[in-house]
Amino acid sequence: PVVSNWEKEWAPAIDVSETENEYIVKAELPGINKKDIDISLTDGVLTVKGEKKLEKKEEKENYHYMETRYGTFTRSLKLPEDASAEKVDATYADGVLTVTVPKTETAKPRKIEVQ
């Protein structure tokens, strides 16, 4: 029997980490063309949208089981207040989208020398 997941919604796995100077958001997006990914940062909410398209081949394949999901997705997450919308960087390699969001200057720790 063919199992179809095409109509079910799906959402990529996302990891969020932090360094002294930035927040790093990684999303697993295997099989997605980077031109099909849309990223926005509005009012502290980072939104990643995209679409994973099913490639149609001339050959007829009889699937017995299918876990791969296709279609559109949207993931939104609220970033901490010290996240800056300036100089956000996004890269996509090996099926992983990495969005780097810098912290505001006032949020960064400042070393104070003892006199």
N, CA and C atoms as a LAMMPS dump frame, in Angstrom:
ITEM: TIMESTEP
0
ITEM: NUMBER OF ATOMS
345
ITEM: BOX BOUNDS ff ff ff
-5.0000000000000000e+02 5.0000000000000000e+02
-5.0000000000000000e+02 5.0000000000000000e+02
-5.0000000000000000e+02 5.0000000000000000e+02
ITEM: ATOMS id mol type element x y z
1 1 1 N 0.834 -1.184 0
2 1 2 C 0 0 0
3 1 3 C 0.883 1.253 0
4 2 1 N 0.428 2.273 -0.703
5 2 2 C 1.16 3.531 -0.768
6 2 3 C 0.747 4.393 0.414
7 3 1 N 1.724 4.897 1.135
8 3 2 C 1.458 5.787 2.253
9 3 3 C 1.788 7.196 1.801
10 4 1 N 0.833 8.098 1.858
11 4 2 C 1.04 9.455 1.369
12 4 3 C 1.086 10.445 2.518
13 5 1 N 2.188 11.162 2.628
14 5 2 C 2.324 12.223 3.618
15 5 3 C 2.296 13.592 2.958
16 6 1 N 1.991 13.657 1.703
17 6 2 C 2.067 14.907 0.963
18 6 3 C 1.126 15.962 1.505
19 7 1 N 0.001 15.563 2.025
20 7 2 C -0.992 16.527 2.455
21 7 3 C -0.815 16.942 3.914
22 8 1 N 0.014 16.267 4.643
23 8 2 C 0.238 16.617 6.044
24 8 3 C 1.198 17.786 6.141
25 9 1 N 0.972 18.651 7.132
26 9 2 C 1.899 19.753 7.359
27 9 3 C 3.176 19.192 7.957
28 10 1 N 4.258 19.888 7.683
29 10 2 C 5.521 19.468 8.271
30 10 3 C 6.277 20.717 8.693
31 11 1 N 7.197 20.541 9.578
32 11 2 C 8.012 21.658 10.049
33 11 3 C 9.426 21.151 10.267
34 12 1 N 10.419 21.881 9.772
35 12 2 C 11.801 21.446 9.963
36 12 3 C 12.23 21.579 11.421
37 13 1 N 13.174 20.735 11.809
38 13 2 C 13.748 20.816 13.153
39 13 3 C 14.613 22.067 13.234
40 14 1 N 14.532 22.773 14.359
41 14 2 C 15.293 24.01 14.557
42 14 3 C 16.045 23.933 15.874
43 15 1 N 17.311 24.365 15.847
44 15 2 C 18.132 24.495 17.047
45 15 3 C 18.506 25.96 17.207
46 16 1 N 18.483 26.457 18.441
47 16 2 C 18.895 27.837 18.719
48 16 3 C 19.991 27.781 19.777
49 17 1 N 21.111 28.443 19.467
50 17 2 C 22.207 28.513 20.43
51 17 3 C 22.644 29.971 20.573
52 18 1 N 23.514 30.204 21.522
53 18 2 C 23.94 31.566 21.826
54 18 3 C 25.438 31.599 22.103
55 19 1 N 26.094 32.631 21.596
56 19 2 C 27.48 32.908 21.95
57 19 3 C 27.485 34.258 22.653
58 20 1 N 28.653 34.736 22.975
59 20 2 C 28.764 36.029 23.653
60 20 3 C 28.203 37.168 22.797
61 21 1 N 28.329 37.057 21.476
62 21 2 C 27.967 38.155 20.591
63 21 3 C 26.752 37.931 19.704
64 22 1 N 26.194 36.695 19.672
65 22 2 C 25.123 36.446 18.705
66 22 3 C 24.269 35.249 19.089
67 23 1 N 23.12 35.166 18.414
68 23 2 C 22.256 33.993 18.482
69 23 3 C 22.392 33.258 17.158
70 24 1 N 22.41 31.935 17.22
71 24 2 C 22.565 31.121 16.019
72 24 3 C 21.362 30.191 15.927
73 25 1 N 20.641 30.312 14.818
74 25 2 C 19.469 29.486 14.577
75 25 3 C 19.796 28.562 13.406
76 26 1 N 19.656 27.253 13.623
77 26 2 C 19.918 26.281 12.561
78 26 3 C 18.632 25.5 12.29
79 27 1 N 18.313 25.372 11.011
80 27 2 C 17.125 24.624 10.607
81 27 3 C 17.529 23.553 9.603
82 28 1 N 17.048 22.34 9.813
83 28 2 C 17.33 21.244 8.89
84 28 3 C 16.343 21.321 7.73
85 29 1 N 16.87 21.604 6.532
86 29 2 C 16.043 21.749 5.342
87 29 3 C 16.589 20.924 4.182
88 30 1 N 16.76 19.614 4.37
89 30 2 C 17.332 18.81 3.288
90 30 3 C 16.432 18.786 2.061
91 31 1 N 17.054 18.845 0.903
92 31 2 C 16.317 18.728 -0.34
93 31 3 C 15.593 19.979 -0.783
94 32 1 N 15.829 21.091 -0.107
95 32 2 C 15.163 22.344 -0.456
96 32 3 C 16.149 23.245 -1.171
97 33 1 N 15.71 23.847 -2.262
98 33 2 C 16.53 24.798 -2.992
99 33 3 C 16.538 26.113 -2.218
100 34 1 N 17.703 26.756 -2.114
101 34 2 C 17.788 27.979 -1.321
102 34 3 C 16.905 29.091 -1.852
103 35 1 N 16.558 29.052 -3.133
104 35 2 C 15.657 30.081 -3.675
105 35 3 C 14.223 29.875 -3.171
106 36 1 N 13.933 28.718 -2.576
107 36 2 C 12.607 28.437 -2.032
108 36 3 C 12.525 28.687 -0.531
109 37 1 N 13.523 29.397 0.022
110 37 2 C 13.554 29.721 1.452
111 37 3 C 13.391 31.226 1.609
112 38 1 N 12.497 31.643 2.52
113 38 2 C 12.25 33.049 2.801
114 38 3 C 12.444 33.269 4.295
115 39 1 N 13.275 34.247 4.652
116 39 2 C 13.582 34.522 6.054
117 39 3 C 13.232 35.972 6.345
118 40 1 N 12.581 36.213 7.486
119 40 2 C 12.304 37.591 7.899
120 40 3 C 12.479 37.712 9.408
121 41 1 N 12.794 38.925 9.86
122 41 2 C 12.916 39.225 11.288
123 41 3 C 12.135 40.508 11.527
124 42 1 N 10.982 40.379 12.183
125 42 2 C 10.101 41.501 12.419
126 42 3 C 9.704 41.531 13.883
127 43 1 N 9.937 42.661 14.529
128 43 2 C 9.569 42.834 15.94
129 43 3 C 10.079 41.698 16.817
130 44 1 N 11.304 41.263 16.564
131 44 2 C 11.928 40.23 17.376
132 44 3 C 11.492 38.816 17.06
133 45 1 N 10.679 38.626 16.022
134 45 2 C 10.224 37.294 15.646
135 45 3 C 10.904 36.89 14.341
136 46 1 N 11.673 35.812 14.409
137 46 2 C 12.34 35.27 13.235
138 46 3 C 11.408 34.249 12.595
139 47 1 N 11.143 34.439 11.299
140 47 2 C 10.257 33.53 10.571
141 47 3 C 11.008 32.939 9.39
142 48 1 N 10.953 31.623 9.277
143 48 2 C 11.538 30.904 8.15
144 48 3 C 10.393 30.203 7.432
145 49 1 N 10.253 30.513 6.143
146 49 2 C 9.216 29.886 5.317
147 49 3 C 9.9 29.22 4.141
148 50 1 N 9.256 28.218 3.596
149 50 2 C 9.82 27.581 2.42
150 50 3 C 8.912 26.52 1.865
151 51 1 N 9.438 25.86 0.85
152 51 2 C 8.684 24.795 0.229
153 51 3 C 9.635 23.71 -0.247
154 52 1 N 9.291 22.486 0.087
155 52 2 C 10.025 21.335 -0.402
156 52 3 C 9.182 20.72 -1.5
157 53 1 N 9.721 20.743 -2.714
158 53 2 C 8.958 20.282 -3.868
159 53 3 C 9.274 18.829 -4.178
160 54 1 N 8.251 18.098 -4.558
161 54 2 C 8.413 16.714 -4.955
162 54 3 C 8.826 16.691 -6.419
163 55 1 N 9.973 16.092 -6.695
164 55 2 C 10.432 15.974 -8.079
165 55 3 C 9.656 14.856 -8.753
166 56 1 N 9.047 15.181 -9.861
167 56 2 C 8.294 14.175 -10.596
168 56 3 C 9.182 13.584 -11.677
169 57 1 N 9.234 12.275 -11.699
170 57 2 C 10.045 11.57 -12.692
171 57 3 C 9.117 10.867 -13.67
172 58 1 N 9.644 10.597 -14.815
173 58 2 C 8.872 9.896 -15.841
174 58 3 C 8.591 8.453 -15.43
175 59 1 N 9.506 7.904 -14.643
176 59 2 C 9.331 6.522 -14.222
177 59 3 C 8.199 6.438 -13.209
178 60 1 N 7.54 5.342 -13.218
179 60 2 C 6.497 5.117 -12.217
180 60 3 C 7.118 4.3 -11.091
181 61 1 N 7.089 4.89 -9.906
182 61 2 C 7.605 4.181 -8.735
183 61 3 C 6.433 3.789 -7.861
184 62 1 N 6.475 2.603 -7.344
185 62 2 C 5.447 2.149 -6.415
186 62 3 C 6.016 2.241 -5.004
187 63 1 N 5.63 3.296 -4.296
188 63 2 C 6.095 3.456 -2.934
189 63 3 C 5.341 2.498 -2.024
190 64 1 N 6.071 1.865 -1.142
191 64 2 C 5.458 1.012 -0.138
192 64 3 C 5.334 1.762 1.175
193 65 1 N 6.22 2.718 1.356
194 65 2 C 6.204 3.513 2.584
195 65 3 C 6.893 4.827 2.3
196 66 1 N 6.361 5.936 2.796
197 66 2 C 6.963 7.23 2.519
198 66 3 C 6.892 8.116 3.76
199 67 1 N 8.054 8.448 4.321
200 67 2 C 8.109 9.348 5.469
201 67 3 C 8.546 10.746 5.084
202 68 1 N 9.144 10.893 3.92
203 68 2 C 9.599 12.203 3.475
204 68 3 C 8.383 13.085 3.256
205 69 1 N 8.45 14.3 3.797
206 69 2 C 7.334 15.221 3.676
207 69 3 C 7.656 16.292 2.646
208 70 1 N 6.635 16.722 1.939
209 70 2 C 6.765 17.744 0.913
210 70 3 C 5.715 18.813 1.148
211 71 1 N 5.959 19.986 0.593
212 71 2 C 4.993 21.071 0.694
213 71 3 C 5.601 22.274 1.375
214 72 1 N 4.739 23.191 1.751
215 72 2 C 5.202 24.431 2.374
216 72 3 C 5.312 24.259 3.887
217 73 1 N 6.126 25.113 4.481
218 73 2 C 6.275 25.127 5.932
219 73 3 C 6.521 26.565 6.381
220 74 1 N 6.219 26.824 7.63
221 74 2 C 6.528 28.102 8.277
222 74 3 C 6.92 27.802 9.71
223 75 1 N 8.054 28.34 10.136
224 75 2 C 8.481 28.255 11.54
225 75 3 C 8.779 29.663 12.008
226 76 1 N 8.212 30.054 13.132
227 76 2 C 8.463 31.372 13.721
228 76 3 C 8.887 31.175 15.159
229 77 1 N 9.851 31.988 15.593
230 77 2 C 10.268 31.934 16.983
231 77 3 C 10.665 33.319 17.46
232 78 1 N 10.296 33.605 18.693
233 78 2 C 10.592 34.892 19.315
234 78 3 C 12.018 34.842 19.827
235 79 1 N 12.819 35.812 19.389
236 79 2 C 14.202 35.91 19.854
237 79 3 C 14.251 36.798 21.095
238 80 1 N 15.286 36.667 21.914
239 80 2 C 15.414 37.531 23.09
240 80 3 C 15.472 39.015 22.685
241 81 1 N 15.135 39.878 23.621
242 81 2 C 15.053 41.317 23.345
243 81 3 C 16.37 41.925 22.893
244 82 1 N 17.496 41.298 23.241
245 82 2 C 18.784 41.873 22.855
246 82 3 C 19.236 41.439 21.459
247 83 1 N 18.372 40.732 20.719
248 83 2 C 18.699 40.357 19.344
249 83 3 C 18.526 41.577 18.442
250 84 1 N 19.492 41.809 17.577
251 84 2 C 19.473 42.966 16.691
252 84 3 C 19.071 42.554 15.275
253 85 1 N 18.206 43.341 14.665
254 85 2 C 17.786 43.054 13.283
255 85 3 C 18.826 43.543 12.277
256 86 1 N 19.843 44.247 12.751
257 86 2 C 20.911 44.741 11.876
258 86 3 C 21.946 43.638 11.645
259 87 1 N 22.421 43.541 10.42
260 87 2 C 23.515 42.641 10.044
261 87 3 C 23.228 41.161 10.321
262 88 1 N 21.979 40.754 10.113
263 88 2 C 21.625 39.342 10.225
264 88 3 C 22.216 38.631 9.01
265 89 1 N 22.782 37.449 9.228
266 89 2 C 23.43 36.704 8.154
267 89 3 C 22.763 35.337 8.035
268 90 1 N 22.566 34.882 6.8
269 90 2 C 21.977 33.557 6.58
270 90 3 C 22.809 32.81 5.553
271 91 1 N 23.139 31.554 5.867
272 91 2 C 23.856 30.689 4.932
273 91 3 C 23.107 29.361 4.849
274 92 1 N 23.294 28.67 3.718
275 92 2 C 22.634 27.387 3.515
276 92 3 C 23.647 26.436 2.892
277 93 1 N 23.957 25.366 3.604
278 93 2 C 24.928 24.393 3.115
279 93 3 C 24.562 23.012 3.636
280 94 1 N 24.685 22.016 2.779
281 94 2 C 24.453 20.621 3.139
282 94 3 C 23.088 20.402 3.796
283 95 1 N 22.071 21.14 3.319
284 95 2 C 20.726 20.961 3.836
285 95 3 C 20.454 21.628 5.165
286 96 1 N 21.378 22.456 5.648
287 96 2 C 21.19 23.147 6.918
288 96 3 C 21.233 24.654 6.69
289 97 1 N 20.164 25.335 7.098
290 97 2 C 20.1 26.79 7.057
291 97 3 C 20.628 27.307 8.387
292 98 1 N 21.585 28.242 8.336
293 98 2 C 22.122 28.848 9.547
294 98 3 C 21.872 30.341 9.484
295 99 1 N 21.121 30.857 10.453
296 99 2 C 20.833 32.287 10.551
297 99 3 C 21.549 32.803 11.794
298 100 1 N 22.413 33.798 11.591
299 100 2 C 23.172 34.379 12.692
300 100 3 C 22.626 35.766 12.969
301 101 1 N 22.153 35.974 14.2
302 101 2 C 21.555 37.24 14.596
303 101 3 C 22.431 37.854 15.677
304 102 1 N 23.052 39.011 15.392
305 102 2 C 23.919 39.624 16.396
306 102 3 C 23.135 40.174 17.58
307 103 1 N 23.802 40.284 18.712
308 103 2 C 23.217 40.936 19.885
309 103 3 C 23.469 42.431 19.773
310 104 1 N 22.62 43.21 20.405
311 104 2 C 22.833 44.65 20.418
312 104 3 C 24.109 44.958 21.201
313 105 1 N 24.72 46.071 20.88
314 105 2 C 25.977 46.459 21.553
315 105 3 C 25.785 46.57 23.059
316 106 1 N 24.655 47.089 23.496
317 106 2 C 24.434 47.266 24.936
318 106 3 C 24.27 45.933 25.657
319 107 1 N 23.917 44.881 24.932
320 107 2 C 23.707 43.574 25.545
321 107 3 C 24.999 42.79 25.734
322 108 1 N 26.039 43.171 24.993
323 108 2 C 27.296 42.434 25.077
324 108 3 C 27.992 42.729 26.401
325 109 1 N 28.579 41.722 27.017
326 109 2 C 29.303 41.96 28.269
327 109 3 C 30.505 42.875 28.027
328 110 1 N 30.721 43.759 28.954
329 110 2 C 31.848 44.682 28.837
330 110 3 C 32.819 44.391 29.972
331 111 1 N 34.059 44.184 29.615
332 111 2 C 35.078 43.912 30.626
333 111 3 C 35.502 45.227 31.26
334 112 1 N 35.485 45.247 32.559
335 112 2 C 35.878 46.445 33.288
336 112 3 C 37.175 46.147 34.035
337 113 1 N 38.168 46.926 33.716
338 113 2 C 39.462 46.707 34.349
339 113 3 C 39.511 47.364 35.716
340 114 1 N 40.034 46.636 36.684
341 114 2 C 40.164 47.156 38.043
342 114 3 C 41.429 48.007 38.101
343 115 1 N 41.302 49.225 38.554
344 115 2 C 42.433 50.145 38.644
345 115 3 C 43.126 50.033 39.983
